């Protein structure tokens, strides 16, 4: 059996203005650095629609820009029913996001929903919501997201290489 690598990834947090747009931008940067950006479609969304159409939180934009990543053009949106068929992997930033996603996802899509840091090998850890804190909280989640993105890119790159060579990978 040939294992196909994920080609589309959705990052999800509560309002899609802090963690998930930052994760989308950081992951895109990691893929670009590795020459893999053309192999994946990335997006982000929120479990709630309160901020739909809004740019990311200025603190997320600022921490990303400090690291050479531009997320200012992203627009918040709510997860849609179509997302469960359009995305191969769906990453919730915390357990509440994952629970909300699994509660609304069709049965056949639930195995594609994962806790972001856990998929990166950090068992039981979540990306905390920095919204009500200061800039240090955003710097902290940036580091978490960067490390997890590097680990996930390495994991998925192995799957891509295995798929292209015709050999299955046991990394998932």
Residue pairs with C-beta under 8 A, 6 or more apart in sequence:
1 168
2 163
2 166
2 168
3 159
3 162
3 163
3 168
3 169
3 172
4 163
5 39
5 156
5 159
5 160
5 162
5 163
6 40
6 88
6 89
6 156
6 159
7 39
7 40
7 41
7 88
8 40
8 41
8 42
8 43
8 86
8 87
8 88
8 89
9 27
9 40
9 41
9 42
9 43
9 87
9 88
9 89
9 90
9 91
10 42
10 43
10 44
10 45
10 79
10 83
10 86
10 87
10 89
10 90
10 91
11 19
11 20
11 21
11 23
11 24
11 27
11 42
11 43
11 44
11 45
11 91
11 93
11 116
12 20
12 44
12 45
12 46
12 47
12 79
12 90
12 91
12 92
12 93
12 97
12 101
13 19
13 20
13 23
13 44
13 46
13 47
13 92
13 93
13 94
13 97
13 127
13 129
14 46
14 47
14 48
14 96
14 97
14 129
15 46
15 48
15 50
15 51
15 76
15 131
16 44
16 45
16 46
16 51
16 52
16 76
16 77
16 78
17 46
17 51
17 54
17 55
17 56
17 57
17 60
17 76
17 131
18 56
18 57
18 59
18 60
18 129
18 130
18 131
18 138
18 141
19 60
19 93
19 127
19 129
19 130
19 141
19 145
20 44
20 45
20 46
20 93
21 44
21 56
21 60
21 71
21 74
21 76
22 56
22 60
22 63
22 64
22 71
22 138
22 141
22 142
22 145
23 44
23 91
23 93
23 116
23 127
23 145
23 149
24 42
24 43
24 44
24 71
24 74
25 64
25 69
25 70
25 71
25 74
26 64
26 67
26 69
26 142
26 145
26 146
26 149
27 42
27 145
27 149
27 152
27 153
28 37
28 42
28 69
29 67
29 68
29 69
29 149
30 146
30 149
30 150
30 153
31 37
31 39
31 40
31 42
31 153
34 153
34 157
36 153
36 157
36 160
39 160
40 156
43 87
44 74
45 76
45 77
45 78
45 79
45 80
45 83
46 76
46 77
46 78
46 79
47 78
47 79
47 96
47 97
47 100
47 101
48 78
49 77
49 78
51 76
52 75
52 76
52 77
52 78
53 75
53 76
53 77
54 75
54 76
55 61
55 72
55 73
55 74
55 75
55 76
56 64
56 71
56 72
56 74
56 76
57 131
59 130
59 135
59 138
60 71
60 138
61 71
61 72
62 135
62 138
63 135
63 138
63 139
63 142
64 70
64 71
64 142
65 72
67 142
67 146
79 101
79 104
81 104
83 90
84 90
84 104
84 105
84 106
84 109
84 112
85 109
87 112
88 112
89 112
89 114
89 119
90 101
90 105
90 109
90 112
90 113
90 114
91 113
91 114
91 115
91 116
91 119
92 98
92 100
92 101
92 113
92 114
92 115
92 116
93 116
93 126
93 127
93 129
94 115
94 126
94 127
94 128
94 129
95 115
95 126
98 113
98 114
98 115
101 113
102 110
102 113
105 113
115 126
116 127
116 145
116 148
117 125
117 126
117 127
117 144
117 148
118 124
118 125
119 148
119 152
119 155
120 147
120 148
120 149
120 151
120 152
120 155
121 151
122 148
125 144
127 141
127 144
127 145
127 148
128 137
128 140
128 141
130 137
130 138
130 140
130 141
155 171
155 172
158 169
158 171
159 169
159 171
159 172
161 169
162 168
162 169
162 171
163 169
